[in-house]
């Protein structure tokens, strides 16, 4: 039987900023303990993201990478995409257009 890749999905919504970025980082880091090999951050319902939220994602990315776990994003809107491009983070994070696109790539790797 094929061992299924463990993927955990975090769905963000609304405004992701200084107020909730620490909680976001904590939530992502907590998933390490669940044995996830990939954490997918679904940004479909995010209306706005600021630099502190981006910083939290970068810290979480580094923490997960150190534990040999991937952090990928999907469904980012125009504002978030511009934030990532301006900071060069679009080159660091793997970003999928939708969760379905991510699932297709995941399935093709197995």
C-alpha positions in Angstrom: 0.0 0.0 0.0 1.3 3.4 -1.0 2.1 5.7 2.0 0.1 8.9 1.4 1.9 12.2 1.7 0.7 14.0 4.8 -0.8 17.3 3.8 -2.3 19.8 6.2 -4.3 22.7 4.9 -4.6 26.0 6.7 -7.3 28.3 5.4 -6.8 32.0 6.0 -9.5 34.5 5.7 -10.1 38.3 5.9 -7.3 40.6 6.9 -4.0 38.9 7.9 -1.9 41.5 9.8 0.1 42.2 12.9 -3.0 41.3 15.1 -3.2 37.7 14.0 0.2 37.0 12.3 1.7 35.5 15.5 -1.3 33.1 15.8 -0.8 32.2 12.1 2.9 31.3 12.7 2.0 29.3 15.8 -0.7 27.4 13.9 1.6 26.5 11.1 4.4 25.5 13.5 2.0 23.3 15.5 1.3 21.3 12.4 4.9 20.0 12.6 3.8 17.9 15.6 1.0 16.3 13.5 3.6 14.8 11.2 2.6 16.8 8.2 5.2 16.7 5.4 3.5 19.5 3.5 1.5 22.5 4.8 -0.7 24.2 2.3 -1.8 27.7 3.2 -5.0 28.5 1.3 -5.4 32.2 0.9 -8.6 32.2 -1.2 -10.6 34.1 1.4 -7.8 36.6 2.4 -8.8 40.2 1.6 -5.6 41.8 2.8 -2.2 40.7 4.0 0.5 43.0 5.5 4.3 42.7 5.9 4.0 41.2 9.4 1.8 38.4 8.1 4.4 37.9 5.3 7.1 37.8 8.0 5.2 35.2 10.0 4.9 33.1 6.8 8.7 33.4 6.2 9.5 32.4 9.8 7.1 29.4 9.6 8.6 28.5 6.2 12.1 28.4 7.8 10.9 26.4 10.8 9.2 23.9 8.6 12.1 23.6 6.1 14.4 22.9 9.0 12.1 20.0 9.9 12.0 18.8 6.2 8.5 19.9 5.7 7.2 22.0 2.8 5.2 25.2 3.1 3.2 26.1 0.0 0.5 28.6 -0.8 -2.5 28.7 -3.1 -5.2 31.0 -4.3 -3.5 34.3 -3.5 -5.3 37.5 -4.6 -3.8 40.4 -6.5 -2.8 42.4 -3.4 -1.1 39.4 -1.8 0.6 38.5 -5.1 2.0 42.1 -5.4 3.3 42.0 -1.8 5.1 38.7 -2.6 6.5 40.1 -5.8 7.7 43.3 -4.3 9.6 41.4 -1.5 10.9 38.7 -3.8 9.0 36.1 -1.8 7.3 34.8 -4.9 10.6 33.2 -5.7 10.9 31.6 -2.3 7.4 30.2 -1.9 5.8 27.7 -4.2 2.5 29.3 -5.1 -0.3 27.4 -6.8 -3.3 29.1 -8.6 -5.8 27.0 -6.7 -6.0 24.1 -4.2 -7.0 21.9 -7.1 -3.8 22.7 -9.0 -1.8 21.8 -5.9 -3.6 18.5 -5.6 -3.0 17.7 -9.2 0.8 18.3 -8.8 0.8 16.3 -5.6 -1.0 13.4 -7.3 1.4 13.5 -10.2 4.4 13.1 -7.9 3.0 10.0 -6.2 
